[in-house]
Amino acid sequence: MNLKKFFAELKRRKVYAVAVTYAVVGWLLIQVVTQVFPPFEIPNWAERLVILAIIIGFPVALILGWLFDFTRHGIVRTADLSSEARIEISPSANSAEKSIAVLPFNDLSPEKDHAYFGEGIAEELLGALAKVDGLRVAARRSSFWFKDKEANLREIAANLNVEHVVEGSVRRDGNRVRVTAELIDARGGFTIWSETYEREMHGIFALQDNITHAIVDTLKLKLAISSPPASRSTDAYDAYLQGLFYSDKSTEDTLRRSLEFFERALEQDPRFSRAWTGIAKAWLWLADAYVPPLEAYSKVRDAAVRALELNDEEAEAHVYLAEAKRILDWNLDGAEVEFKRAAEIEPNSTPSNYFIAALYAARGDRDKALAYLGRTAKIDPASLWVSNFIAAGERALQLDPTFVYGEPLLAALYREMGRFDDAIALYKRAENISGRAAIGLAITYARMNRRKEAQETLEAAVANRGSYTPGDAIAHVNVVLQAHDDAIRELERAYEEHSSSLHFIGIAPEFAPLRSDERFVSIVKRIGLEPEKVFAVTAP
């Protein structure tokens, strides 16, 4: 037995705290019994029995402390830290750096119909805190995954590698808003600041500023940036928060619903730049998966340009404009400029770091890609966007087993390692959640020389996608099945239709058999890549 790990597990399960608390309470009870029983002439055997029960109860309390924990959801069974579920937390490279996670605020409204408002308030705080120098803020996806989960704050903080956690609640009744927020030292479990605010809806912006400044002051940091009001209209802001809520879902219906709310926000306030950014975001996630890229990315570009005309400091709008330049124009240099501008404005944002990392990876700039992916993994440990690394991907899957927007990259990594059974299991899990067959599963079957299953899975995947399936996705399967002419034909279609994933054919090992084909090399050049450079990334 590793004693160091055993004692660490005792601490994680709060057995030490239970022992100390029980000892103190037990000692007090013994004092009460020895002082109170004699005057009332209670027999000595009763006094001894109570003391004996207290002593016997001590190990029982320790066992219960090991098995169960008190959380904000009540008494729950403490999860085992098994070898499969264990998440290793690496200490921050900068020991002086403070860190924090903002959890979605609970909805205490009478009708329980303002979950979007609680998430929106939390996201606004997260965005403001991310601008504070010396403060590392866990990304939204990582923090918000813990919503409605039976996990105590210590476990949440350990999973996100943060020292402090902000949580709270919102209660909205008509135009009246009540917000409670508290800042907790997750290591000790102590609340170090809390406050309750009651405002009319028109005072919501000042309320958010008050909470942000209170947290920053408590952590003894400096808030150098003062965020401007989100909108001049509270109705526009409310619609924007609802749009934001739905834009973080992955189904076509919810993404289109988010567009309705963002457009409603602009009807109330035409100069609300963040609503335009929201529209760009929704169309970006609709692209390829549900809408042909030429149609979707044209709308992404239009919305991003409108947002930046109103406010050039909209980092996400720069990201979405960069993607539009990359995909619609095959303009990688122009995209890089926009990505760098986004990272300059919000260096701690997941989109600012992930998308530029993907660009550098596609161009064969491995070191630059790894640097930005490393930053993404640090601020967004639950994101499967960073699962180009096996450890990070498995960790992300532990934190969010249902995150299967697109096809799980971790399954592709398993396939490349020859772990075909693991890849198939993960693709099947993704299909059960999304209801859509994965093209990656067809590739896996093809790699295993199970041609019939590969073809059937590909046909099912194309049928599930409706009117549009990226040509390069189908070409992946064709190459593995050695149908090279079919693969080239699909890649040409992907070029004509401007598939957003076409830039990755140069580094994808599946396409290595085509690298000697001039038709393939021509496509790689036409989309702005240098064949020799990108082929070298995965050269044998």
N, C-alpha and C positions, 0 to 999 in steps of 0.2 A: 504493500500500500504506500502511495506517495503521500507522506504526512503533510507536506506543504499544500497539495491540492485538497486534501481532506479538510484542513483547517480553513482553507479558502471557501470550500463548500459550506462549512459551518457558518461562516460569515455571510455568504450569499443567502442562505436560508434563514438568517437572523436568529440562529440558535443561541448565540451569545446574548443578544438582546432579551430573548425569552428567559434565559438563565438568570440574568441580572434582575430583571423585573420580578420574576417569581421569588428570588431570594429576598428582595426588599419587601414585597407584599407578604411573603410567608413569615418573615421576621416580625413585621408589624402585627400580623394576626396572632402570632405566639405571644407577643407582649400583651395584646388585648385579652387573650384567653387567660393568661396567668394572673392578670390584674383584676379581671371582672368575675371569673368563676368563683373564687373563694368567698367574696362577700355575699354571694347568692347561695352559698352552701351547695354548689354543684359538686357532685362526687369527683374525687381525684381521677378515677378511671376515665371519666368523660374528658377531663383536661388532657390526660395522656393520649386518649384516642384521637383527639383533634390534632395534637402535635404530631402523632404518628402518621395521620392522614396527610398532613402537610408535607412531611418528609417523603412519604411514599409517592405523593403527587409530583415531586420534583422531576424524576426521570420520565414520568408520563408527560409532563409539560414539555420536556425536551424533545420527546418523540413527536408530539403533536406539532411543536415548532418546526421540526424537520420536514414534516409531511404537508403542513398547511401554512397559508400566509393570509394576512389581512390586507386587502387591496380596496381601491375605491369602488370595486364591484362586489365587495363582501368577502367572505372567507372562501378561498380557492385553494385547490391542490397545487403545491409548488411543483413546477415542471422539473423533470430530471434533466440534468446536464449530461446527456449521453454523448458518446464519441461522435455520433452522427450529427447531433444537434448543436454541439459545442461551437461557439463562435469565438475565435481568438481576437482579442482587442489589442492592437498595437498602440503604445503610448504616442501622444502627439510629439512631433519632432521639436516643437517649441514648447518647453515646459512652462513658459510664462503666458502662453496663449490660453485665454478663457474660452469655454465652449458652452453651447446651449442648444436645446431643441424646443420647438414650440409645438405643442400638441393641439389638435383641433378642439375648440371649445364646445362643451356639451350644450345641447339645446334643451333648455328648461321652459320653453314657451308652452302656453296652455295646450295648443293643438299639436305640438311636436312637429311643426312644419317649417322650422327655420334652421335646419341642419346646415344649409348653404351659408347662412349668415354667420354661424359659429365657425365654420371652416374659413370663411372669408376674413373675419376679424383676425383669426390666427395667422392666415397667410399674409395679411397686411403687416402684422407685427414681425413676422419672419422676414419679410422683405426689408423693413426698416432696420432691423437688427443686423441684417447681412451687410449693411453699409457701414457698420461700426468697426473702426480699426481695432485690431487686437482681439476680435471676437469671432470665433468659428461657429457658424450656425448650420445645424443639420438641415439638409434639403427637405422640401415639402413632402416629396414622395416617401422618404424614409420615416419622417416624423408622423405623417398622417396614416401610415399603415397600421399604427397601433390603436387607431380609433376603434372602440368597442371590443378591444382585446383584453382578456383577463391577465394582464401583466402588471406587476408593480413597477413603480417609478425607478427603482434601482436596476431592474432588469432592462427597462427601456433605455436608461442612460448607458448601461453597459453595451447594449446592442448598437447604440448610435455613437458610442465613444464620446459622450459629453459629460460635463460636470454638473450642469444645471438644466432644469426643465421648467418650462412655463406651461401651466394648464389653467383652465377656467371654465366659465359657463356664460351663456347668454340667455336672457329671457326677454322676448319681445312681445308686447301687447299693444296692438295698434301702432301709434307713433312713438310709444314710450319704450326705451331700451334700458335694460339693466345688465351690466357686464361685471362679472367677478373674475379677477385674475390673481394668480399667485406665482411667485418665483421660488423654486424649491432647490435646495442643495441636495442633489440626488445621491451623493455619497453617504450623507448622514441621514437623509430623509426628513430634513428640517425645512420648514417654510421660513425663508429669510425676508420675504416681503409679500404682502397681499393687500388688496384694495377692492372695494365695490363701488361702481359708478352707476349713477342713474341719470339719463339724459333723454331729451327729445331727440328724434332721429337726426335733426339738422345739426346736432352737436357731436355726431359720431366721429368726425375727423379730429376734433380737439381731444376727444376721449382716447383715440388711438395714440395720438402724440403724447398724452399724459402717461399712458402705460409704458410706451417705449422709453421715455425719459426716466421714468421711475426705475425701470429695470437697469438701464445704463448707469444711472447714479448709484444704484445698489451694488453693481459689480465694479464700481469705481473706474469706469471707462469714460471716454470722451465721445460725444456724438457730434461729429464734425459736419454731418450732412443733415439738413432739415428737408424732409420730403414735402413737396407741395401738395395741396389738397388733391384728392383723387379726382374729384369732379365738383363743379359748382352746383350740381343737382343731386340731392339725396335719392330721388327716384331713379336717376341714371345710375348712381352708385349701387343701389339695391339690385337693379337689373344686371349690372356688371358682375356682382358677386354670384348671382344665380348662373350667369353664363360661365363664369370661372369654375363653378361647382361641376357643371355638366361637361365642360371641355376637358376635364381630367378623367373622364370615363373613356372607354375604348370602343363602344358600339356606334354604329352609324346613326341610330336614332338619337342617342344622347349628344353626339357631336353636332348634329343638325339642330337639336334643341338649344344647344349653347349658342349657335349662330342667331337664333331668334332673340335670345336675351341680350346679346351684344348689340344687335341692331336696334332693339328697344331702348337700350342705354343711349345710343347715338341719336335716337329721335328726341330724347329728353335733353341731351347735351351733345351737339354736333362736334364740339371741340374736345371731347373726352378721348385722348390719345390711346389710353390703355384698352378701351373697347375695340379700337381698330386693331391693336395688337392681339386681342382675344380672337377676333375674326381670322386674322392670319394664322394663329395657332390652330384653330378648329379646322381650317381648310388644309393645313399641313398634315394633320393626322387623318383627315379623310382621304388624302391623296394616296394613290396606289392601292390601298386596302379596299376602298369603296368607290373612288372616283378616278377616272383616267388622269394622269399627271398634267397633261397640257391644260386641261380644264381647271384642275384644282390649283396648280401652282401659279397660274395667271391671277387667280383670286388672292393667293397668298401674297404675291408681289404687290398687287394694287392696295391691299389692306396695310401691308408693312410700310409702303411709301406714304400712305395717308397718315399713319401713326407718327412717322419720323418727321413729316412736314409740321406736325403739331408739337412734337417734342423729340429732339434728336438724342435725348438721354434714355430713350426706351431701348434697353439692351436686348430684350427678346425680339423686338421688331427688327433690329440689325441681324439677329440670327436668322429670322425667317426670310428677310430680304437676301441674305447670303445664300440660303438654300434655293431660293428662286433663281438667283444668278447661276448657281452651280448646275441646276437641272434644266432650266429653260434655255439658257445661253451656252451651256457647257463652259462657263467662264470661271475657272478655278481661281485665278488670281483676284478677280473681283470679289469672289466669295470670301477669299482669305482676308481681304481688307475689311469686309463687314464683320466677319467672325472676330478679328482682332479688336475691332471697335467695341463689340459686345463684351469681350473679356476685359477690356480696359474699363468699361463702365461698371460692370458687375463681375469682378473676378471670382466671387464665391457662388456663382450661379451654375446649376447643373447644365442648362442648355448652352451657356456661354462656353463651357469647357468640353462637354461631350461632342457637340457638333464640329468644333474645330479639330478635335482629336480624330473624328471619323474622316474629315477631309485629309488630314496629314497621313492617316493610314492608307487611304485610297491612293494617295500620290506616292506612297512608298517611303515617306519620311517617318520611319519607325520610332526614332528617339523622341521626336516632337509629339507623336501620337501617344506614346507611353507617358510622357510628362503630363499631358492634359487628362489622360484617363486616370492617372494617379490622383490628380486633384479632384476629379469627379468622384472617385471611389471614396475619398476622404470625407467629402461633404454629403454624399448620397449613398450610404452603404447598402440601402435596400433596393437600389436600382439595378435591374438586369441590363441596363444600357452599358454598364461597365464590365459585363461578364465575359469580355475577351480573355480574362484570366480565369482559370478553373476555380481557384480558391474564392475569388470574388463572386463568380457566378453561383457557386454552391452556397455561399453565404447569403447572397441575394435571394436564392430560392428558399432558404430557411426562413428569411424574414417575410417573403411574400410569394407563397407557392402559386398564387393565382395570376401573377403578372405575366400575361402571355400576349401582350400587344404585339402583333406580328408573330413571327415564329421564334421560339426560345433559342437564343444563341448558344446557351449552355448545351443543348442537345446536339447542335452542330459541332461543338468542341468535343463532346463525347464521341461523335462519329469519327472525327479526325484522329482521335486517340485509339480507335478500334474498339471502343466500348459500345458496341452496337446495341446490346440489350438495354443499357442505360439510356441511350439515345431514343430508342423506340418507346420505352416507358415514358420518357418525358414528353415526346411528341404526342403520345396517346393522352397523357394528362392534359396537355394543352388543347387537344381536340375536344375532350370532354367538357372543358370549361368554355371554350369559344364556339363550339359547334362547327368548326371548320377544319377540314382535313389539311394537314401541313405538307407543303411541297418538300420540306426537309425530310419528311418521313419517306417520301418516294425516292429521294436521293439515297437515303440510308439503305432501303431495300435494294436499290440498284447496285450500291457498293457491295452488298452481300450476295450479289448475283441472283437475287430473287426477282427476276424480270417481270413476271406476271403481276406480282404484288406491287412492284414499282409503277407499272403502267396503270393499274387499277387505281392506286392511290393518287397518281398525277391527274387522272381523269376526274376523280372525285373532288380534288382540290380545285381544279379549274371550274368545275360545275358549281361548287359552293361559292366561288368568287363572283359569279354572275357575268356581267358584260365585260369585265376587264381583269386580265391576269398579266403581270409583267412578263415580257418575253424572255428576259434573262433568267427568271425563275424556272420557266419550262426548259430553257437551254441547259440549266444545271443537270437536270435529269437526263436529257438527251446525250450530253457528253459522257456521263457515266455509263449509259447504255450503248456508247460508241456509235450513236447516230449523229455524226459530226455535221453533216449537211443540214439536218434538221435543226441542230443547235445554232449554226450560223444564221439560218433563216430567222430563228426566233430572236437572235441578238440584233439583227438588222431591224426587226420590228420594234425591239426595245429602244433602239437608237431613234427611229422615226417617232416613236411615242414619248420619248424622253423619260424613260423609267428612272426613278430616283436612285435605284440601287445599281444601275449599270456601271457606275464608276468603280465598283468593287470587283469587277471581273478580272482586273489585272493582277490583283493579289490573291484571288480565290484559288486555292489549290485544285479545285474541281476542274478549272479551265486550263490547267497545264497542258493537257494533250492537244489543245488548239493553238498553242503559242508558236508553232512552226507554220501555221496556216496564215498566209498573207491577208486573207479576208478578215481574220480575227485581229491581226496586228493593225489593219487599217481602221477598224472600229475603235480600238484602244486609242489610236492617235486622234481620231476625229472628236473624241470626247475630252481631249485636252490632257491626256496622260502620256508619259514617256515610257514606252514598252520595256526597254532594257531595265530601267529603274524599278518599275513595279513588278516585273517578272522575277527580279533578283530577291524580292522579299520572301518568296516561298519556293525558291529554286532548290532542287534536290542536292 
